[in-house]
Amino acid sequence: MQSFAFPPPLQPKPLSEQFYGVTVDDPWRYLEDVKDPKVAEWMKEQAETTRKILHKIPGRGQLLSRIAAIDAAASGQVGAIKKTELGQLFFTRREPNENQFKLVLREPSSSNDIVLVDVEERSRKAGRPLAILDFSPSFDGRYLTYTLQVAGSEIGELHLMDVRTQQELTTPIDRIRFAGVNWVRDGRGFFFSRLREGYQSMPDTEKFGDRTTWYFDMSRLDTRVVFSPIRNAELKLPLFASAEISEVPGTGLVALHVGLGVDRNRQLYLADRDSAINGKARWRKLFDVADQVRSYAVTQRWVYLLSAKQAPRHRLLRMPLSETSISNAEVLIPDSQEVLVSLAGARDGAYVVKRNGPSMQLLRIEHNDPTPRSMPLEFDGTVGLITADPSQDGVIYGLTGWTRALRHFMIDSSLSPRPLQLARTGAYDQPSDLIAKELTVRGKDGAPIPISIISRSDIKLNGNNPTILYGYGSYGITENPFFNPRLLAYLEQGAVFVYAHVRGGGIYGTEWHVAGQKSNKANTWRDGIAVAEWLIEQGYTSSKHLGIFGGSAGGIFVGMAINERPDLFVAAVPAVPVMDMVRYELDPNGLANVPEFGTVKTKEGFQSLYAMSSYHQAKPADYPAVMLVHGVNDTRVSVWQTTKYANRIMHNSKSGKPVLMRLDYQLGHGGGASRLQQQEQTADIWSFMFWQMGLPNFQPN
């Protein structure tokens, strides 16, 4: 370590604010101006130094080669899947020899796939990295929209293609951030969402506000605005609300789907289709945020809903489209100890995923017989509903596990799953020498914290195993079992990977989520600390072999854990992390996160945010080695979240261990990353961890 020259941190500039009688110091606020020449130069210097240091770790090259070899022999990856009324499948796929996902068409009577959008070829021609952000075929499969994002920014242009000729029909539409395209059934047009004109020059808090819904008229190849929070002020939606409009088949109606940032409670409105197309809809509300609807499916006759109201693990409700009050909905599945996870609606019925701990079931409910029936699954694992449509029978779903590769199936009224072989199978799809254990650890207050431990079957509990503890704990999101073949390269080093299903996540439903939210947020990282202590007590590892890892909102989990217990960990990697919670709502994506974390505009909200802000709570201590990972083009979590925290830790750490920043100027929050980018980042994170854990092959000369 002493052979490396670490660039010095930037010096603090005294600045403080008063919040409800509390003085809040923010000496590195000037780093929020990432365009400032001095700041930009320092960031590039840090990124380059980190790159050089990582490349000097002896085992990194071999580890990267092993990751690439596993990728080359693994199964192909399939992303989103859409099915047309004619049975065509449109999907994104990346085979092992491909660097980026392509957009592919499979006709129902053919096994020969047609590549419609080759992103690698387009990237070469454009001279910049592109990726497919989303896509939507018309219901007859004749037309296709797709969005291409640039350098991981999640902002791009919407393209319109004639599928038969593969020719573009119009100039790409700009200002697209999650287009939310929904075609009308007759193919005469589609609804889509767009950022406001001039958003780039607006204040950060307004950049993504008042996202506008447009209608594209295929007969004229032109667009018109039909909805926005400001335009439709009668609905009293906040500017950060997102809205999509889709047609309800066979009814003459359209549905307005409203989300309020990251709030899991949804809103649904109905209106006449033609009026909506002309921007003159009179919207009728079916349910509001107070009804706590977490997921729903609109079919030709019914609306099916998963509600958390008076049901912390959710109950399934059903109401006719004509119903005006959700209070009159019938209960099909009551609240129980099992969590209702997701829902999809098809012509033949509704499909529901139910979870009991790590195990999942797929249920089917016929429209004319609302008795839930369990569907057969090929193996016990994570069920992910992918696509269903109220004008077609059945649902397409994915099935995976910690040690089983993802497979796709179609199931309908035949009640027999049909495999969809959409990509190549691989040599590592079911490794025999790996084991996954589902255990429970008691938290500091006695709460049962589920953990998942993945390792080789020959691991010995001698306290010497290199171990990474991963946690997230926000938005009610659960880290369901999934297969990552690249993890093999890590486990082959005799290492252990542990997922801590901490409070703030959703493994036990709404109560578990709320128990790690806002004023309860400390449970998130203290659950992680409890798991770390247990792993050491049980002999899985020791503090000199234990690393901690988390991304995005998981930055709170990592940052606050090492703030409170720096002695427990030898290394920490916060990736695209939220570290300054006091200033987060001033980030372009910040207002949308207020429902989850709170606002400094209230005393209680400030107190919660200040207490969970890793940047503000960092004090002088013997910190573990830290490597922050961030894509500079991130539009969800601004890169200054990383640079501010890095500077504070550089100044506060008394251990002499490195504080590095791995910055990628061709990436954002992670979506759209190429295979090579993913391989490089994975190798860098694990090499950094192994270096700090003392693995002989990873010690610099």
C-alpha positions in Angstrom: 0.0 0.0 0.0 2.9 2.4 0.9 4.2 2.2 -2.7 1.1 4.0 -4.0 0.9 7.8 -4.2 -2.6 8.8 -3.3 -3.8 12.2 -4.6 -4.6 14.6 -1.8 -8.2 15.5 -1.0 -9.5 18.9 -1.7 -9.5 21.3 1.1 -12.7 22.2 3.0 -14.3 25.5 2.6 -16.2 26.4 5.8 -19.9 26.5 5.3 -22.7 25.8 7.7 -26.5 26.1 7.9 -29.0 26.0 10.7 -31.8 23.5 10.7 -34.2 23.7 13.6 -31.5 24.8 16.0 -28.9 22.3 14.7 -25.7 23.6 13.0 -25.0 21.5 9.9 -21.5 21.8 8.5 -21.0 21.2 4.7 -17.4 22.1 3.9 -17.3 20.3 0.6 -20.5 21.7 -0.9 -18.5 23.3 -3.6 -18.0 19.8 -5.1 -21.6 19.8 -6.2 -20.5 22.0 -9.1 -18.9 19.2 -11.1 -18.3 21.6 -14.0 -16.0 23.8 -11.9 -12.6 23.3 -13.6 -10.8 22.6 -10.4 -13.3 20.1 -9.3 -13.4 18.4 -12.7 -9.7 18.2 -12.8 -9.5 16.7 -9.3 -12.1 14.1 -10.2 -10.2 13.0 -13.3 -7.0 12.8 -11.3 -8.6 10.7 -8.7 -10.2 8.4 -11.3 -6.9 7.9 -13.1 -5.0 7.2 -9.9 -7.6 4.7 -8.9 -7.3 3.0 -12.3 -3.6 2.7 -12.0 -3.7 1.4 -8.5 -6.3 -1.3 -9.4 -4.3 -2.3 -12.4 -1.2 -2.9 -10.2 -3.0 -5.5 -8.1 -1.4 -8.7 -9.3 -4.4 -11.0 -9.2 -6.7 -8.5 -11.0 -5.8 -9.5 -14.6 -6.3 -13.2 -13.9 -9.6 -12.5 -12.1 -10.8 -10.4 -15.0 -9.8 -13.2 -17.5 -11.7 -15.7 -15.4 -14.8 -13.5 -15.3 -14.6 -13.2 -19.1 -14.2 -16.9 -19.5 -17.2 -17.6 -17.3 -19.2 -15.1 -19.3 -18.1 -16.7 -22.6 -19.4 -20.1 -21.4 -22.5 -18.9 -19.6 -26.0 -18.8 -21.0 -27.2 -15.8 -23.0 -29.0 -13.0 -21.2 -32.5 -11.9 -22.0 -34.0 -8.6 -20.8 -37.5 -7.3 -21.5 -40.0 -9.4 -23.4 -43.1 -8.2 -25.2 -45.7 -10.4 -27.0 -48.0 -9.2 -29.7 -51.6 -10.3 -30.4 -50.2 -12.4 -33.4 -47.8 -14.3 -31.1 -44.6 -12.5 -32.1 -42.0 -12.1 -29.4 -39.9 -8.9 -29.2 -37.1 -9.1 -26.7 -33.6 -7.8 -25.8 -30.8 -10.4 -25.8 -27.1 -10.5 -25.2 -25.4 -13.7 -26.2 -22.0 -14.6 -24.6 -20.0 -13.2 -27.5 -21.9 -9.9 -27.6 -21.0 -6.8 -25.7 -24.4 -5.1 -25.6 -28.1 -6.2 -25.8 -29.7 -6.3 -29.2 -33.4 -6.0 -29.9 -34.7 -9.2 -31.5 -37.9 -10.4 -33.1 -39.1 -14.1 -33.1 -42.1 -14.9 -35.3 -44.5 -17.5 -33.9 -43.9 -20.0 -36.7 -40.1 -19.6 -36.8 -37.1 -20.4 -34.7 -34.9 -18.0 -36.6 -34.6 -14.7 -34.8 -34.4 -11.3 -36.6 -32.1 -8.7 -35.2 -34.0 -5.4 -35.4 -31.6 -3.1 -33.5 -27.9 -3.9 -33.3 -26.7 -1.5 -30.7 -23.0 -2.4 -31.0 -23.0 -1.5 -34.7 -24.8 1.7 -34.0 -22.4 2.6 -31.2 -19.5 2.2 -33.6 -21.1 4.4 -36.1 -22.1 7.0 -33.6 -18.7 7.0 -31.8 -20.3 6.9 -28.4 -21.7 4.1 -26.2 -25.4 3.5 -26.8 -27.9 1.1 -25.1 -31.6 0.2 -25.4 -33.5 1.8 -22.6 -37.0 0.5 -23.5 -39.1 -0.6 -26.4 -42.7 -1.3 -27.4 -44.2 -3.0 -30.4 -47.6 -2.2 -31.7 -50.2 -4.9 -31.0 -50.1 -6.2 -34.5 -46.3 -6.2 -34.6 -46.1 -3.9 -37.6 -44.5 -1.0 -35.8 -41.9 -0.7 -33.1 -40.7 2.1 -30.8 -37.4 2.0 -28.9 -35.3 4.4 -26.9 -31.5 4.6 -27.2 -29.7 6.1 -24.2 -26.2 7.5 -24.3 -23.4 6.6 -21.9 -25.6 5.2 -19.2 -27.5 8.5 -18.7 -31.0 7.0 -19.0 -31.8 9.9 -21.2 -32.1 9.4 -25.0 -34.1 9.5 -28.1 -37.3 7.6 -29.1 -37.1 5.9 -32.5 -40.1 4.6 -34.6 -39.5 1.7 -36.9 -41.6 -0.1 -39.6 -40.8 -3.7 -38.6 -41.4 -5.1 -42.1 -38.8 -2.8 -43.8 -36.7 -2.1 -40.7 -36.8 1.6 -41.8 -37.2 4.5 -39.4 -40.4 6.4 -40.1 -39.5 9.8 -38.5 -36.8 11.8 -36.9 -36.0 10.5 -33.4 -37.8 12.3 -30.6 -35.5 13.8 -28.0 -35.9 14.5 -24.2 -36.8 10.9 -23.4 -36.3 9.6 -19.9 -38.3 6.3 -19.6 -40.8 6.8 -22.5 -43.6 4.6 -21.1 -44.9 3.9 -24.6 -48.3 2.4 -24.9 -49.9 1.8 -28.3 -53.6 2.1 -28.9 -55.1 -1.2 -30.0 -55.8 -0.3 -33.6 -52.2 0.8 -34.2 -53.2 4.4 -35.1 -50.9 5.9 -32.5 -49.2 5.6 -29.1 -48.9 7.6 -25.9 -45.4 8.4 -24.6 -43.7 10.6 -21.9 -41.1 13.3 -22.4 -39.1 15.8 -20.4 -39.9 19.4 -20.7 -38.2 21.6 -23.3 -35.2 23.3 -21.8 -35.0 20.9 -18.9 -31.2 20.9 -19.2 -30.9 24.6 -18.1 -33.5 24.4 -15.3 -32.5 24.2 -11.6 -31.7 20.6 -10.5 -34.9 20.3 -8.5 -37.0 21.1 -11.6 -35.1 19.2 -14.3 -37.3 16.1 -14.2 -40.5 17.9 -13.1 -43.8 18.1 -15.0 -43.0 15.2 -17.3 -45.4 15.5 -20.1 -47.5 12.7 -21.8 -47.8 13.0 -25.6 -49.8 11.2 -28.3 -48.1 10.3 -31.5 -50.5 10.1 -34.5 -49.4 7.6 -37.1 -51.6 9.0 -39.8 -49.8 12.3 -39.6 -46.5 11.3 -38.0 -46.9 14.2 -35.6 -47.4 14.6 -31.8 -49.5 16.5 -29.4 -49.5 17.0 -25.6 -52.4 15.3 -23.8 -51.4 15.3 -20.2 -49.0 16.8 -17.6 -49.3 17.6 -13.9 -49.4 21.4 -14.7 -51.8 21.0 -17.6 -54.1 18.8 -15.6 -54.0 20.8 -12.4 -57.4 19.5 -11.4 -55.8 16.2 -10.3 -53.5 18.1 -7.9 -50.4 16.0 -8.7 -46.9 17.1 -7.6 -44.5 18.1 -10.4 -42.4 14.9 -9.8 -45.4 12.6 -10.6 -45.0 10.2 -13.5 -47.9 9.2 -15.6 -48.6 6.7 -18.4 -51.7 6.3 -20.4 -52.8 2.9 -21.9 -55.9 1.6 -23.6 -58.2 -0.9 -21.9 -59.2 -3.3 -24.7 -62.8 -3.7 -25.6 -64.0 -0.8 -23.4 -63.4 2.4 -25.2 -61.5 3.5 -22.2 -57.9 4.4 -21.3 -56.2 4.1 -18.0 -54.0 6.8 -16.5 -51.3 5.2 -14.3 -49.8 7.6 -11.8 -46.7 7.2 -9.6 -45.5 9.7 -7.1 -41.8 9.3 -7.3 -40.7 6.2 -5.3 -43.9 6.0 -3.3 -45.1 2.4 -3.6 -48.7 3.5 -3.4 -50.2 4.0 -6.9 -53.1 6.0 -8.4 -55.4 5.0 -11.2 -57.8 7.0 -13.3 -60.1 6.1 -16.3 -61.4 8.2 -19.1 -62.8 8.0 -22.6 -60.2 6.9 -25.1 -60.9 9.4 -27.9 -61.1 12.3 -25.4 -57.7 11.3 -24.0 -56.2 11.1 -27.5 -57.3 14.7 -28.1 -56.1 15.9 -24.7 -59.6 16.5 -23.4 -60.1 13.6 -21.0 -62.2 13.9 -17.9 -60.4 11.6 -15.5 -62.4 9.4 -13.1 -60.3 8.2 -10.1 -60.5 4.5 -9.1 -58.1 4.6 -6.2 -55.7 7.0 -4.5 -52.5 6.9 -2.5 -54.5 6.5 0.7 -55.8 3.1 -0.6 -52.2 1.7 -0.5 -52.4 -0.1 -3.8 -49.0 -1.5 -4.5 -49.7 -3.3 -7.8 -52.7 -3.7 -10.0 -53.9 -5.1 -13.3 -56.7 -3.7 -15.5 -58.5 -6.3 -17.6 -61.6 -5.9 -19.9 -64.0 -6.3 -17.0 -62.1 -6.3 -13.7 -59.4 -4.4 -11.9 -57.3 -6.6 -9.7 -55.3 -5.0 -6.9 -52.7 -5.8 -4.3 -53.4 -3.5 -1.3 -51.4 -3.0 1.8 -54.2 -1.1 3.6 -54.9 -3.0 6.8 -52.8 -5.8 5.3 -49.1 -5.4 5.8 -48.3 -8.5 3.7 -50.9 -7.4 1.1 -54.3 -8.8 0.1 -55.7 -9.3 -3.4 -58.8 -7.3 -4.2 -61.1 -7.2 -7.2 -63.5 -4.6 -8.4 -65.5 -4.1 -11.7 -64.3 -1.3 -14.0 -67.6 0.4 -13.5 -67.1 0.5 -9.7 -66.5 4.0 -8.3 -65.2 3.1 -4.8 -62.4 0.7 -3.9 -64.2 0.2 -0.5 -66.7 -2.0 -2.5 -63.9 -4.3 -3.8 -64.2 -8.0 -3.0 -61.3 -9.8 -1.2 -59.9 -12.7 -3.2 -56.9 -13.5 -1.1 -56.8 -12.1 2.5 -53.7 -10.9 4.4 -51.6 -13.7 5.8 -48.1 -14.6 6.9 -47.2 -14.9 3.2 -46.4 -11.8 1.1 -48.2 -11.2 -2.1 -45.4 -9.8 -4.4 -46.7 -9.0 -7.8 -49.7 -9.2 -10.2 -50.5 -9.4 -13.9 -53.8 -9.5 -15.8 -54.5 -11.6 -18.9 -57.6 -12.6 -20.9 -57.9 -15.9 -19.1 -57.4 -14.5 -15.6 -55.1 -12.8 -13.1 -51.6 -14.2 -12.1 -50.2 -13.5 -8.7 -46.8 -14.3 -7.1 -46.8 -15.2 -3.4 -43.6 -15.4 -1.3 -43.0 -17.3 1.9 -39.5 -16.5 3.0 -37.3 -17.3 0.0 -39.9 -19.6 -1.6 -42.4 -18.4 -4.2 -45.6 -19.6 -5.7 -47.4 -18.6 -8.9 -51.1 -18.5 -8.5 -53.8 -18.2 -11.2 -57.3 -16.8 -10.7 -59.9 -17.2 -13.4 -62.2 -14.3 -14.1 -65.3 -16.5 -13.7 -63.9 -18.5 -10.7 -61.9 -16.4 -8.3 -60.5 -19.4 -6.5 -56.6 -19.1 -6.5 -54.9 -22.2 -8.0 -51.2 -22.8 -7.6 -49.3 -23.3 -10.9 -46.5 -25.9 -11.3 -43.0 -24.6 -11.4 -39.9 -26.3 -12.8 -37.9 -25.6 -9.6 -38.2 -23.7 -6.4 -36.9 -20.1 -7.0 -37.7 -16.5 -7.8 -40.8 -16.0 -10.0 -40.7 -12.8 -12.0 -43.8 -11.8 -14.0 -42.6 -10.3 -17.3 -45.5 -9.7 -19.6 -49.2 -10.3 -19.8 -52.0 -8.5 -21.7 -55.8 -8.4 -21.2 -56.4 -9.3 -24.8 -54.2 -12.5 -24.7 -54.2 -15.6 -22.6 -51.4 -16.4 -20.2 -48.3 -14.8 -18.8 -44.6 -15.0 -19.5 -42.5 -15.3 -16.4 -38.9 -15.9 -15.5 -37.6 -18.4 -12.9 -34.2 -18.3 -11.3 -32.4 -19.0 -8.0 -29.1 -18.5 -6.2 -27.6 -21.5 -8.0 -30.0 -21.8 -11.0 -29.7 -19.8 -14.2 -32.7 -17.7 -15.3 -35.2 -19.5 -17.5 -38.4 -18.2 -19.2 -41.7 -19.8 -19.4 -45.2 -19.2 -20.8 -48.2 -20.5 -18.9 -52.0 -20.1 -19.6 -55.3 -22.0 -19.2 -53.5 -25.2 -20.2 -51.8 -25.0 -16.8 -48.6 -26.5 -18.2 -45.5 -24.2 -18.3 -43.9 -24.1 -21.8 -40.2 -23.2 -21.8 -39.2 -20.3 -24.1 -35.7 -20.9 -25.3 -34.8 -17.3 -26.1 -31.0 -17.5 -25.6 -28.2 -20.0 -25.5 -27.9 -22.3 -22.5 -24.5 -22.4 -20.7 -22.0 -24.5 -18.9 -22.6 -22.9 -15.5 -26.4 -22.9 -15.5 -26.6 -25.1 -12.4 -23.2 -25.5 -10.7 -23.0 -28.5 -8.5 -20.4 -27.3 -6.1 -22.2 -24.2 -4.8 -24.6 -24.1 -1.9 -27.1 -21.4 -0.8 -28.2 -21.3 2.9 -31.2 -19.3 4.1 -30.7 -18.4 7.8 -32.0 -16.0 10.4 -29.9 -13.7 12.6 -31.3 -11.8 15.6 -30.9 -8.0 15.4 -29.8 -5.8 18.3 -33.5 -5.4 19.3 -34.3 -9.1 18.7 -35.8 -8.7 15.2 -35.3 -11.7 12.9 -33.1 -10.7 10.0 -33.1 -13.2 7.1 -29.8 -13.7 5.4 -28.7 -15.7 2.3 -25.2 -17.2 2.3 -23.7 -18.4 -1.0 -20.4 -20.3 -1.0 -18.7 -23.4 -2.2 -19.8 -26.6 -0.5 -16.4 -27.2 1.0 -16.2 -23.9 3.0 -14.9 -24.4 6.6 -15.9 -22.1 9.5 -12.4 -21.2 10.5 -12.8 -17.5 10.5 -10.5 -17.0 7.5 -12.9 -16.9 4.6 -12.9 -13.7 2.5 -16.5 -12.5 2.9 -18.6 -9.7 1.4 -21.7 -8.6 3.2 -24.2 -7.0 0.8 -27.2 -4.9 1.8 -29.8 -2.5 0.4 -32.8 -1.9 2.7 -34.9 0.8 1.0 -38.2 1.2 -0.9 -39.5 -2.2 0.3 -37.3 -3.9 -2.3 -36.3 -7.5 -1.7 -33.1 -9.1 -2.9 -34.8 -12.2 -4.3 -32.6 -15.2 -5.2 -31.1 -14.7 -8.7 -28.2 -16.4 -10.5 -25.0 -14.4 -11.3 -22.5 -16.7 -13.0 -19.7 -14.1 -12.5 -20.0 -14.7 -8.8 -18.2 -18.1 -9.5 -14.9 -16.3 -10.1 -15.3 -14.7 -6.6 -16.4 -17.9 -4.8 -13.5 -19.9 -6.4 -11.1 -17.8 -4.2 -12.7 -19.6 -1.2 -14.8 -16.6 -0.6 -18.4 -16.2 0.8 -21.1 -13.8 -0.3 -23.8 -12.8 2.1 -27.1 -11.0 1.4 -28.6 -9.3 4.5 -32.3 -8.8 4.1 -32.3 -5.8 6.4 -35.2 -3.6 7.5 -36.2 -1.1 4.9 -36.5 -3.9 2.4 -39.7 -5.9 1.8 -39.0 -9.6 2.6 -41.7 -9.5 5.3 -43.9 -7.0 3.6 -44.9 -3.4 4.5 -44.1 -3.6 8.2 -40.5 -4.6 7.4 -40.2 -1.8 4.9 -41.5 0.9 7.3 -39.3 -0.5 10.1 -36.3 0.7 8.1 -37.7 4.0 6.8 -37.3 7.6 7.8 -37.1 7.8 11.6 -36.6 4.1 11.7 -33.7 4.1 9.2 -31.0 3.2 11.7 -32.4 -0.3 11.7 -31.1 -0.7 8.2 -27.4 -0.4 9.0 -27.7 -1.8 12.5 -29.2 -4.9 11.1 -26.2 -5.1 8.9 -23.9 -4.6 11.8 -25.7 -7.5 13.7 -25.2 -9.8 10.7 -21.5 -8.9 10.5 -21.0 -9.7 14.1 -22.9 -13.0 13.7 -20.7 -14.0 10.7 -17.6 -13.4 12.8 -19.1 -15.2 15.8 -20.0 -18.3 13.7 -16.6 -18.5 12.1 -17.5 -17.6 8.6 -15.0 -14.8 8.6 -13.2 -12.2 10.8 -13.1 -8.4 10.7 -9.8 -8.5 8.8 -11.5 -10.6 6.1 -14.9 -9.0 6.0 -15.9 -6.4 3.4 -19.2 -4.5 3.1 -20.9 -3.6 -0.2 -24.1 -1.8 -1.3 -25.3 0.4 -4.1 -27.5 3.4 -4.6 -29.7 3.7 -1.5 -27.5 0.9 -0.2 -24.9 3.6 0.2 -26.7 4.4 3.5 -26.3 0.8 4.6 -22.5 0.9 3.9 -21.7 4.4 4.9 -23.5 4.4 8.2 -22.2 0.9 9.1 -18.6 1.9 8.7 -19.3 5.2 10.5 -20.6 3.4 13.5 -18.4 0.2 13.5 -15.3 0.9 11.4 -13.6 -1.9 13.3 -15.9 -4.6 11.9 -14.8 -4.3 8.3 -11.5 -4.3 6.4 -13.0 -2.8 3.2 -16.1 -1.0 2.0 -17.5 -0.3 -1.5 -20.4 2.1 -1.8 -21.5 2.1 -5.4 -23.5 4.9 -7.0 -24.3 5.8 -3.4 -26.5 8.3 -1.7 -24.3 9.7 1.0 -25.5 13.2 1.7 -29.1 12.8 2.7 -29.6 16.4 3.8 -28.9 17.7 0.3 -30.4 14.7 -1.6 -33.8 16.3 -2.3 -31.9 19.1 -4.2 -30.6 16.5 -6.6 -32.5 16.2 -9.9 -34.0 12.9 -8.8 -34.3 14.0 -5.1 -37.9 15.1 -4.8 -39.1 11.8 -6.2 -37.3 10.2 -3.2 -39.0 12.3 -0.5 -41.7 9.7 0.1 -39.1 7.2 1.1 -36.6 9.2 3.1 -38.4 12.4 4.1 -37.7 16.1 3.6 -35.7 18.8 5.5 -38.7 21.0 5.3 -40.1 19.4 8.4 -38.3 19.1 11.7 -38.9 15.3 12.0 -37.8 14.9 8.4 -34.6 16.8 8.9 -33.8 14.8 12.0 -34.2 11.5 10.2 -32.2 12.6 7.1 -29.4 14.1 9.2 -29.1 10.9 11.3 -28.9 8.7 8.1 -26.5 11.0 6.2 -23.2 9.1 6.0 -21.4 12.3 4.9 -22.6 14.3 7.9 -22.2 11.5 10.4 -18.6 10.6 9.5 -16.3 11.4 12.4 -12.5 11.0 12.8 -11.9 7.2 13.1 -9.8 4.3 11.9 -11.8 3.7 8.8 -11.5 0.6 6.7 -10.2 0.9 3.1 -13.0 2.5 1.0 -13.5 2.5 -2.8 -16.5 4.5 -4.0 -17.8 3.5 -7.5 -19.8 5.9 -9.6 -20.8 6.5 -13.2 -20.3 10.2 -13.9 -23.5 10.4 -16.1 -25.7 9.2 -13.3 -29.1 10.9 -13.4 -30.5 9.1 -10.3 -27.8 9.8 -7.8 -25.4 12.7 -8.8 -21.7 11.9 -8.7 -21.1 14.7 -6.1 -22.6 12.3 -3.6 -19.5 10.2 -4.0 -16.9 13.1 -4.2 -18.2 14.8 -1.1 -18.2 11.7 1.0 -14.8 10.6 -0.3 -13.2 14.0 0.7 -14.7 13.8 4.2 -13.4 10.2 4.7 -10.0 11.2 3.3 -9.8 13.9 5.9 -11.3 11.9 8.8 -9.7 8.5 8.4 -6.8 7.8 10.8 -6.0 4.3 9.6 -3.8 5.2 6.7 -5.9 2.9 4.5 -6.8 4.0 0.9 -9.9 6.0 0.0 -10.4 5.6 -3.8 -12.9 6.7 -6.3 -13.6 4.5 -9.3 -15.3 7.0 -11.7 -16.5 5.9 -15.1 -17.2 8.7 -17.6 -19.1 6.4 -19.9 -21.6 5.1 -17.3 -24.5 6.3 -15.2 -26.4 4.5 -12.5 -25.6 1.1 -14.1 -28.3 0.5 -16.6 -27.1 0.1 -20.2 -23.6 -1.0 -19.1 -21.8 -3.1 -21.7 -20.5 -6.6 -20.9 -16.9 -5.3 -20.9 -17.8 -2.4 -18.5 -19.5 -4.9 -16.2 -16.6 -7.3 -16.3 -14.1 -4.5 -15.6 -16.1 -3.1 -12.7 -16.7 -6.5 -11.1 -13.0 -7.4 -11.3 -12.0 -4.0 -9.8 -14.4 -4.3 -6.8 -13.4 -7.9 -6.0 -9.7 -7.2 -6.5 -9.9 -4.2 -4.2 -11.7 -6.4 -1.6 -9.2 -9.3 -1.9 -6.2 -6.8 -1.7 -7.5 -5.5 1.6 -8.5 -8.9 2.9 -4.9 -10.0 2.5 -5.2 -12.7 -0.2 -1.6 -13.4 -1.3 -2.3 -13.3 -5.0 -3.7 -9.8 -4.7 -1.0 -8.1 -2.8 0.9 -5.4 -4.8 4.6 -6.0 -5.1 
